[in-house]
Amino acid sequence: MAAAAGGGRRAQGPRGAAGRRRRPRAAAVPGAEGRPRAAAGRAVDEEVSSESETESPLLGRRRREAAEEEEVDETPQEKKLRLAKQYLEELRQYEEERAADEEEEETQLVDLIGDRLKEDVLEQKGRLQRFVAKDVQPPDPASIRVLRGHQLPVTCLVISPDDKFIFSASKDGSLIKWEVESGKRLCMVPGGKKGSEERHLGHASHILCMAISSDGKYLATGDRNKLIMIWDAATCKRLHIFTGHRDAVSGLSFRKNTHQLYSASHDRSVKVWNVAENAYMETLFGHQDIITGLDSLSRDCCVTAGGRDGTVRLWKIPEESQLVFCGHQGSIDCIQLINEEHMVSGADDGSIALWGLTKKKPLALARQAHGMREAQGLQEPYWISAVAALRNSDLLATGSHSASVKLWKCGEGFRKLEPLWDIPLVGFVNSLKFSATGDFLVAGVGQEHRLGRWWRLKEAKNCICIIPLKRMAAAPSPEASDSS
């Protein structure tokens, strides 16, 4: 299952007896006084400069050896060591500048570097958990900003990496770029009529999913008409269209710090694309029902929710293998990674599950998370239609059509789910995203569920809601927990 990576030293030219490259022999060219450079008694390939005519042959040979040793390529191990030293030096300089600004002492500088390195290691291992949930205050409903622009239910949204812009899409096929601070529409690509894909700039059917690259350069959108469109996030100019899925595209995610794109579809497949080169890479199969959601981080893998096949799957792309997780009783409709080793999912049986990638059963499960509703004389749980996680923290958010968004706290070790606050919000919450800093939460709301029209909430508005998240003034610095 493991993929082997090759590496090694570049091919070198022929060397002398001592393992060094031979120099080309110098021709005997007359010097300034007409003397030949290759004087009698010297090695023919020895070069003599005007400043070293009287130096001994031994000294000249040593200088040549030193120069030749510098030309030898470094080994992969030496390169890793050099890059590690370079990273440590850059880290030291960064923390030194930060410490100087805050007038901190030299002893504290060492602690800062140590804490930063520890956080980097824990994040790579998927064990970083910043405890921020305990400091979050109840959001004020009056502070929620509502942005209107879509004619039909909002189905998906993303926030730019710098937290300055929001991109949203809808069942009307439209795509809108918003400015967070002012709430203004910066650009809008309207939806077209069915069958107008060849002539129309944007989508001509329901947009179900979107993703933005971690450098903020590319935006990807997927629709019910099997198309994936790639956009320039700065200008909203369409760059390319990927075709290949045989049914609606329901999940998109860029691998962190790359332009590699994962897509999931109702055709039960996961595809991998290289957006920078407009190239298709491979297809993976395994789910037994439509795939309803997808997410990824920096590792070469992604996670998917498999709808009514009742499974969550981790796809290891290089090995072309998958891990299968079971725990929900209903259709799993949404999923998001919390860090490299933990994820959260929601299902239409009303349950929320916390998973560790080393265990096939949930670490924690909250049933009837949004309560029960009356339906034709029967009690049934409110469906979980959206989940969101503040990366590498213990703060989660879930959405349904229960007239509220809920905030949750993950217990240490991701083994407990504790409800925090309810935020009033009428309508189907089809998408939720935390800002990178955790200062606000954005909800995409509509009168209908993003995947169908089982019923309609007429009192709801098709809109984007920006929910400010305030923390206690004396909040302690984030902690890192090595939770297994």
C-alpha positions as CSV (number, residue, x, y, z in Angstrom):
1,M,0.0,0.0,0.0
2,A,2.9,2.4,0.6
3,A,4.2,4.3,-2.3
4,A,8.0,4.4,-2.6
5,A,9.7,7.7,-3.4
6,G,13.0,7.7,-5.4
7,G,15.8,10.1,-5.0
8,G,19.6,10.4,-5.3
9,R,22.7,12.1,-6.5
10,R,22.8,13.6,-10.0
11,A,25.0,11.8,-12.5
12,Q,28.5,13.0,-12.3
13,G,31.2,13.3,-15.0
14,P,34.4,11.1,-15.0
15,R,36.7,11.7,-12.0
16,G,40.4,11.2,-11.2
17,A,41.9,8.6,-8.9
18,A,41.0,10.6,-5.8
19,G,37.3,10.7,-6.9
20,R,37.4,14.3,-8.0
21,R,36.5,15.8,-11.4
22,R,39.4,16.3,-13.7
23,R,40.1,19.8,-14.9
24,P,40.6,20.4,-18.7
25,R,44.3,20.8,-19.5
26,A,45.4,24.4,-20.0
27,A,47.1,25.2,-23.3
28,A,50.5,26.9,-23.2
29,V,49.5,30.5,-24.0
30,P,52.1,33.2,-23.8
31,G,51.7,35.5,-20.9
32,A,52.3,39.3,-20.6
33,E,56.1,38.8,-20.8
34,G,55.9,36.2,-23.5
35,R,56.5,33.3,-21.0
36,P,54.3,30.2,-21.4
37,R,51.9,29.6,-18.5
38,A,52.7,25.9,-18.3
39,A,56.3,26.5,-17.1
40,A,58.8,23.7,-16.8
41,G,58.6,21.7,-13.6
42,R,54.9,22.4,-13.0
43,A,51.9,20.1,-13.7
44,V,50.6,20.8,-17.1
45,D,47.0,21.4,-15.9
46,E,48.0,23.8,-13.1
47,E,46.8,27.4,-13.6
48,V,49.1,30.1,-12.2
49,S,47.7,33.6,-11.6
50,S,49.8,36.8,-11.6
51,E,49.4,36.9,-7.8
52,S,50.6,33.4,-7.1
53,E,53.6,32.8,-9.3
54,T,55.8,32.1,-6.3
55,E,53.4,29.9,-4.3
56,S,54.3,26.3,-3.9
57,P,52.7,23.5,-6.0
58,L,51.3,22.0,-2.8
59,L,49.4,25.2,-1.8
60,G,48.0,25.5,-5.4
61,R,46.9,21.9,-5.3
62,R,45.1,22.4,-2.0
63,R,43.2,25.4,-3.3
64,R,42.1,23.4,-6.4
65,E,40.9,20.6,-4.2
66,A,38.8,23.0,-2.0
67,A,37.3,24.6,-5.1
68,E,36.5,21.2,-6.6
69,E,34.8,20.0,-3.4
70,E,32.5,23.0,-3.5
71,E,31.4,21.8,-7.0
72,V,30.3,18.4,-5.8
73,D,26.5,18.1,-5.5
74,E,25.0,17.7,-2.0
75,T,23.3,14.4,-1.1
76,P,19.5,14.3,-0.3
77,Q,20.5,14.0,3.4
78,E,22.7,17.0,3.3
79,K,20.0,19.0,1.5
80,K,17.4,18.1,4.2
81,L,19.9,19.2,6.9
82,R,20.6,22.5,5.1
83,L,16.9,23.2,4.6
84,A,16.2,22.4,8.3
85,K,18.9,24.8,9.4
86,Q,17.6,27.4,7.0
87,Y,14.0,26.9,8.4
88,L,15.2,27.2,12.0
89,E,17.2,30.4,11.2
90,E,14.1,32.0,9.5
91,L,12.0,30.9,12.4
92,R,14.5,32.4,14.9
93,Q,14.6,35.7,12.9
94,Y,10.8,35.9,12.8
95,E,10.4,35.2,16.5
96,E,13.2,37.6,17.3
97,E,11.5,40.4,15.4
98,R,8.2,39.6,17.1
99,A,9.9,39.6,20.5
100,A,11.6,42.9,19.8
101,D,8.3,44.5,18.9
102,E,6.8,43.3,22.2
103,E,10.0,44.1,24.2
104,E,10.4,40.6,25.4
105,E,13.6,39.2,26.9
106,E,16.0,36.8,25.3
107,T,14.9,33.9,27.5
108,Q,11.3,34.3,26.3
109,L,12.6,34.1,22.7
110,V,13.7,30.5,23.2
111,D,10.3,29.6,24.6
112,L,8.6,31.2,21.6
113,I,10.6,29.2,19.1
114,G,10.1,26.0,21.0
115,D,6.3,26.6,21.2
116,R,6.2,27.3,17.4
117,L,8.1,24.2,16.5
118,K,5.9,22.1,18.8
119,E,2.8,23.5,17.1
120,D,4.2,22.8,13.6
121,V,5.0,19.2,14.6
122,L,1.6,18.6,16.2
123,E,-0.2,20.1,13.2
124,Q,1.6,17.8,10.8
125,K,0.7,14.8,13.0
126,G,-2.9,15.9,13.2
127,R,-2.7,16.3,17.0
128,L,-2.9,20.1,17.3
129,Q,-5.9,21.3,19.3
130,R,-6.2,24.9,20.3
131,F,-8.7,25.4,23.1
132,V,-10.7,28.4,21.9
133,A,-14.3,27.2,22.4
134,K,-14.4,28.0,26.2
135,D,-13.7,31.7,25.4
136,V,-16.4,32.2,22.7
137,Q,-19.2,34.4,23.9
138,P,-22.9,34.0,22.9
139,P,-23.3,35.7,19.6
140,D,-25.7,38.7,19.5
141,P,-28.5,38.1,16.9
142,A,-28.6,41.8,16.3
143,S,-24.9,41.8,15.1
144,I,-25.6,39.2,12.3
145,R,-25.2,40.8,8.9
146,V,-27.4,39.5,6.1
147,L,-26.3,39.8,2.4
148,R,-28.9,39.3,-0.3
149,G,-28.2,38.7,-4.0
150,H,-29.2,35.2,-5.0
151,Q,-32.7,34.5,-6.3
152,L,-32.8,30.8,-5.2
153,P,-31.4,29.0,-2.2
154,V,-27.7,29.4,-1.4
155,T,-26.0,26.0,-1.7
156,C,-22.3,26.6,-1.0
157,L,-19.8,29.2,0.0
158,V,-16.0,29.7,0.7
159,I,-14.0,32.4,2.4
160,S,-10.7,33.6,0.9
161,P,-7.6,32.7,2.8
162,D,-7.0,36.3,3.9
163,D,-10.6,36.5,5.3
164,K,-11.4,39.5,3.1
165,F,-13.8,38.0,0.6
166,I,-16.7,35.5,0.5
167,F,-17.7,33.6,-2.6
168,S,-21.2,32.1,-2.7
169,A,-23.3,30.1,-5.2
170,S,-26.9,29.1,-5.6
171,K,-29.5,26.9,-7.2
172,D,-30.1,29.7,-9.7
173,G,-26.6,29.1,-11.1
174,S,-25.2,32.4,-10.0
175,L,-21.8,33.1,-8.5
176,I,-21.1,36.2,-6.3
177,K,-18.0,37.6,-4.8
178,W,-18.6,39.7,-1.6
179,E,-16.3,42.0,0.4
180,V,-16.5,41.0,4.1
181,E,-15.9,44.4,5.6
182,S,-18.4,46.4,3.6
183,G,-20.8,43.6,2.5
184,K,-20.6,44.9,-1.1
185,R,-21.0,42.7,-4.2
186,L,-17.7,43.0,-6.0
187,C,-18.7,40.8,-9.0
188,M,-21.5,38.5,-10.0
189,V,-21.7,35.8,-12.7
190,P,-25.4,35.2,-13.3
191,G,-26.7,31.7,-14.0
192,G,-27.8,30.8,-17.5
193,K,-30.7,28.8,-18.9
194,K,-30.5,25.0,-19.4
195,G,-28.7,24.2,-22.6
196,S,-26.8,27.5,-22.8
197,E,-23.4,26.2,-21.5
198,E,-21.7,26.7,-24.8
199,R,-22.7,30.4,-25.0
200,H,-23.0,31.3,-21.4
201,L,-20.0,32.4,-19.2
202,G,-21.2,30.7,-16.0
203,H,-23.3,27.7,-14.9
204,A,-26.6,26.8,-16.4
205,S,-27.8,24.5,-13.6
206,H,-27.7,24.3,-9.8
207,I,-24.2,24.9,-8.3
208,L,-23.7,22.3,-5.5
209,C,-20.1,22.9,-4.3
210,M,-17.1,25.2,-4.5
211,A,-13.5,25.4,-3.3
212,I,-10.7,27.9,-3.2
213,S,-7.0,27.2,-3.4
214,S,-4.9,28.1,-0.2
215,D,-3.0,30.8,-2.1
216,G,-6.4,32.4,-3.1
217,K,-5.6,32.2,-6.8
218,Y,-8.1,29.7,-8.1
219,L,-11.8,29.1,-7.4
220,A,-13.5,25.9,-8.5
221,T,-17.3,25.4,-8.7
222,G,-19.3,22.2,-9.5
223,D,-22.8,21.9,-10.8
224,R,-25.7,19.4,-11.3
225,N,-24.8,19.3,-15.0
226,K,-21.5,17.4,-14.4
227,L,-19.3,20.4,-15.0
228,I,-16.4,21.8,-12.9
229,M,-15.5,25.4,-13.7
230,I,-12.2,27.0,-12.7
231,W,-12.2,30.7,-12.1
232,D,-9.6,33.4,-11.4
233,A,-10.6,34.4,-7.9
234,A,-9.4,38.0,-8.2
235,T,-11.4,38.8,-11.4
236,C,-14.1,36.1,-11.5
237,K,-12.9,35.3,-15.0
238,R,-13.5,31.8,-16.1
239,L,-10.3,30.0,-17.0
240,H,-11.2,26.4,-17.8
241,I,-14.0,23.7,-17.7
242,F,-13.3,20.1,-16.5
243,T,-15.6,17.4,-17.9
244,G,-15.5,13.7,-17.0
245,H,-18.0,13.1,-14.2
246,R,-21.1,11.2,-15.3
247,D,-23.5,12.9,-12.8
248,A,-23.8,15.9,-10.6
249,V,-20.6,17.2,-9.0
250,S,-21.3,17.4,-5.2
251,G,-17.9,18.0,-3.6
252,L,-14.7,20.0,-4.3
253,S,-11.5,20.6,-2.3
254,F,-8.1,21.9,-3.1
255,R,-5.2,20.1,-1.4
256,K,-3.6,22.6,0.9
257,N,-0.6,24.6,-0.5
258,T,-1.1,23.0,-3.9
259,H,-3.2,23.4,-7.1
260,Q,-4.3,19.8,-6.9
261,L,-8.1,19.5,-6.9
262,Y,-10.3,16.7,-5.6
263,S,-13.9,16.3,-6.9
264,A,-16.7,14.0,-5.8
265,S,-19.9,13.2,-7.7
266,H,-23.2,11.5,-7.6
267,D,-21.6,9.0,-10.1
268,R,-19.9,7.6,-6.9
269,S,-16.4,8.4,-8.0
270,V,-13.6,10.7,-6.8
271,K,-11.4,12.4,-9.4
272,V,-8.1,14.2,-9.1
273,W,-7.1,17.2,-11.3
274,N,-4.1,19.5,-11.7
275,V,-5.7,22.9,-12.0
276,A,-2.4,24.8,-12.9
277,E,-1.9,22.5,-15.9
278,N,-5.7,22.0,-16.7
279,A,-5.0,18.3,-16.5
280,Y,-7.0,15.2,-15.4
281,M,-5.0,12.8,-13.2
282,E,-7.0,9.8,-12.0
283,T,-10.4,8.4,-10.8
284,L,-11.1,6.4,-7.7
285,F,-14.2,4.2,-7.0
286,G,-15.6,2.6,-3.8
287,H,-18.8,4.3,-2.6
288,Q,-22.1,2.4,-3.1
289,D,-24.3,5.5,-3.2
290,I,-24.0,9.1,-4.3
291,I,-21.1,11.1,-2.7
292,T,-22.5,14.1,-0.9
293,G,-19.5,15.9,0.5
294,L,-15.6,16.0,0.3
295,D,-12.8,17.7,2.2
296,S,-8.9,17.6,2.3
297,L,-5.9,19.3,4.0
298,S,-2.2,19.1,3.2
299,R,-1.7,15.3,3.0
300,D,-2.2,13.5,-0.4
301,C,-5.6,12.2,0.6
302,C,-9.2,13.3,1.0
303,V,-12.3,12.3,2.9
304,T,-15.8,11.8,1.6
305,A,-19.4,11.3,2.8
306,G,-21.2,8.5,1.0
307,G,-24.9,9.4,1.5
308,R,-27.1,6.4,2.0
309,D,-24.3,3.8,1.8
310,G,-23.7,4.9,5.5
311,T,-19.9,5.3,5.2
312,V,-17.3,7.9,5.5
313,R,-14.1,7.1,3.5
314,L,-10.5,8.2,3.6
315,W,-8.9,8.0,0.1
316,K,-5.1,7.5,0.0
317,I,-4.3,8.9,-3.4
318,P,-0.8,7.5,-4.1
319,E,-1.7,4.0,-2.9
320,E,-5.1,4.1,-4.6
321,S,-6.6,2.7,-1.4
322,Q,-9.3,3.7,1.0
323,L,-10.3,3.3,4.7
324,V,-14.0,2.8,5.5
325,F,-15.7,4.3,8.6
326,C,-19.2,3.4,9.8
327,G,-21.4,5.0,12.5
328,H,-24.4,7.0,11.3
329,Q,-27.8,5.4,10.8
330,G,-29.0,7.7,8.0
331,S,-27.7,9.4,4.9
332,I,-24.4,11.2,5.6
333,D,-24.8,14.6,4.0
334,C,-21.8,16.7,5.1
335,I,-18.2,16.3,6.3
336,Q,-15.2,18.4,7.2
337,L,-11.7,17.7,8.5
338,I,-10.8,19.3,11.8
339,N,-7.1,18.6,11.5
340,E,-4.9,15.9,9.7
341,E,-6.2,13.1,12.0
342,H,-9.8,14.1,13.0
343,M,-13.0,15.0,11.2
344,V,-16.7,15.7,11.8
345,S,-19.7,14.6,9.8
346,G,-23.5,15.1,9.9
347,A,-26.4,12.9,8.7
348,D,-30.1,13.1,8.1
349,D,-30.7,10.9,11.2
350,G,-29.9,14.1,13.2
351,S,-26.5,12.9,14.4
352,I,-23.1,14.5,14.5
353,A,-20.0,12.2,14.7
354,L,-16.4,13.0,15.6
355,W,-13.9,10.6,14.0
356,G,-10.2,9.7,14.4
357,L,-8.6,8.4,11.2
358,T,-7.1,5.5,13.2
359,K,-10.5,4.1,14.4
360,K,-13.4,2.9,12.2
361,K,-16.1,3.9,14.7
362,P,-16.9,7.5,15.9
363,L,-14.9,8.8,18.9
364,A,-18.0,10.8,19.9
365,L,-21.6,10.8,18.6
366,A,-24.3,13.3,19.4
367,R,-27.8,12.0,18.4
368,Q,-30.7,14.3,17.7
369,A,-28.2,17.2,17.8
370,H,-30.8,19.8,16.6
371,G,-33.8,18.2,18.3
372,M,-37.0,16.7,16.9
373,R,-39.7,17.9,14.5
374,E,-43.3,16.9,13.9
375,A,-43.8,15.4,10.4
376,Q,-47.2,14.0,9.4
377,G,-48.0,13.0,13.0
378,L,-44.6,11.4,13.5
379,Q,-41.5,12.7,15.4
380,E,-38.3,12.8,13.4
381,P,-34.9,14.4,14.0
382,Y,-33.9,17.6,12.2
383,W,-31.5,16.7,9.4
384,I,-27.9,17.9,9.8
385,S,-27.3,19.8,6.5
386,A,-23.9,21.5,7.2
387,V,-20.9,21.1,9.5
388,A,-17.9,23.4,10.0
389,A,-14.7,23.2,12.0
390,L,-12.3,25.9,13.0
391,R,-9.0,24.2,11.8
392,N,-6.8,22.7,14.6
393,S,-9.2,23.8,17.3
394,D,-12.0,22.5,19.5
395,L,-14.7,24.7,18.0
396,L,-17.4,23.3,15.7
397,A,-20.6,24.6,14.1
398,T,-23.6,22.7,12.7
399,G,-26.6,23.7,10.6
400,S,-30.1,22.3,9.9
401,H,-33.6,23.7,9.3
402,S,-34.3,23.9,13.0
403,A,-34.2,27.8,13.0
404,S,-30.7,27.8,14.6
405,V,-27.0,27.3,14.0
406,K,-25.3,25.5,16.9
407,L,-21.8,25.9,18.2
408,W,-20.1,22.9,19.8
409,K,-17.0,22.2,21.9
410,C,-14.9,19.1,21.3
411,G,-13.7,17.5,24.5
412,E,-10.0,17.0,24.9
413,G,-8.9,14.0,22.7
414,F,-12.0,14.6,20.5
415,R,-14.0,12.1,22.6
416,K,-16.8,14.3,23.7
417,L,-19.2,16.8,22.1
418,E,-20.6,19.6,24.3
419,P,-23.2,22.1,23.0
420,L,-22.3,25.7,23.5
421,W,-24.7,28.3,22.0
422,D,-27.6,28.5,19.6
423,I,-27.7,31.2,17.0
424,P,-31.2,32.0,15.6
425,L,-31.3,31.5,11.8
426,V,-34.4,30.6,9.9
427,G,-34.1,28.4,6.8
428,F,-32.0,25.5,5.5
429,V,-28.4,26.1,6.5
430,N,-26.8,24.5,3.4
431,S,-23.2,25.7,4.1
432,L,-21.1,26.8,7.0
433,K,-17.5,28.2,7.1
434,F,-15.3,29.7,9.9
435,S,-12.9,32.4,9.0
436,A,-9.2,31.5,9.3
437,T,-8.8,33.6,12.4
438,G,-12.1,32.3,14.0
439,D,-13.4,35.9,14.2
440,F,-16.6,35.2,12.3
441,L,-18.8,32.4,10.9
442,V,-20.5,32.5,7.6
443,A,-23.8,30.6,6.8
444,G,-25.4,30.0,3.4
445,V,-29.2,29.9,3.9
446,G,-32.0,29.0,1.6
447,Q,-35.7,28.0,1.5
448,E,-34.7,24.5,0.4
449,H,-32.1,21.8,1.0
450,R,-29.2,22.1,-1.3
451,L,-29.6,18.6,-2.7
452,G,-33.4,18.5,-3.3
453,R,-36.9,20.0,-2.8
454,W,-38.4,17.8,-0.1
455,W,-40.2,20.8,1.4
456,R,-39.9,24.6,1.4
457,L,-39.6,27.1,4.2
458,K,-41.4,30.2,2.9
459,E,-40.5,32.4,5.8
460,A,-36.7,31.9,5.1
461,K,-34.6,34.2,3.0
462,N,-32.1,33.1,0.4
463,C,-29.0,34.9,1.7
464,I,-25.5,34.9,3.3
465,C,-25.3,35.5,7.0
466,I,-22.1,36.8,8.6
467,I,-22.0,35.9,12.4
468,P,-19.4,37.7,14.5
469,L,-17.7,35.6,17.1
470,K,-16.4,37.4,20.1
471,R,-14.1,36.0,22.8
472,M,-13.4,36.9,26.3
473,A,-11.1,39.9,26.6
474,A,-8.6,38.1,28.9
475,A,-8.5,35.0,26.8
476,P,-5.3,32.9,27.4
477,S,-3.0,32.1,24.5
478,P,-3.9,29.0,22.5
479,E,-2.7,25.7,23.8
480,A,-1.5,22.7,21.9
481,S,-2.7,19.3,23.0
482,D,-1.0,16.1,21.9
483,S,-4.2,14.1,21.8
484,S,-4.1,10.6,20.5
